[in-house]
Amino acid sequence: ASPFSPYVGVQVANAMARNKLIYAHATATVVVSASEGEGGTWAGAVEAVRLGLTPVFVRTGERVPEGNRALVKRGCCPLSDPQGLWAGILADAPSQSSFGF
């Protein structure tokens, strides 16, 4: 999903804008690894939480980057067991009415 022509090439601003569409269409977002305060993964996850676009699950556990822990502190859902992802999606997914439908 992208509003940009494939002939434009890779541009950071376009990728960030495209990410909004991806998050908005997703049932859920899973962050595997994020750098705190920088990069597209961090920015997309923070924005998705702020706008209520999709539940954002973040991998937690022993060997995860500090960015993952910081995202949980910002309201993302901790995900320590991938087997529980679907249950978490069902429990935390916003209702369609929250999007104005």
Secondary structure, DSSP 4 states (H G I P E B T S, - for coil): --SS-TTS---HHHHHHHHHHHHHH-S-EEES---TT-HHHHHHHHHHHHHT-S-EEEE-STT--HHHHHHHHTTPEEES-GGGHHHHHHHHPPPGGGGT-
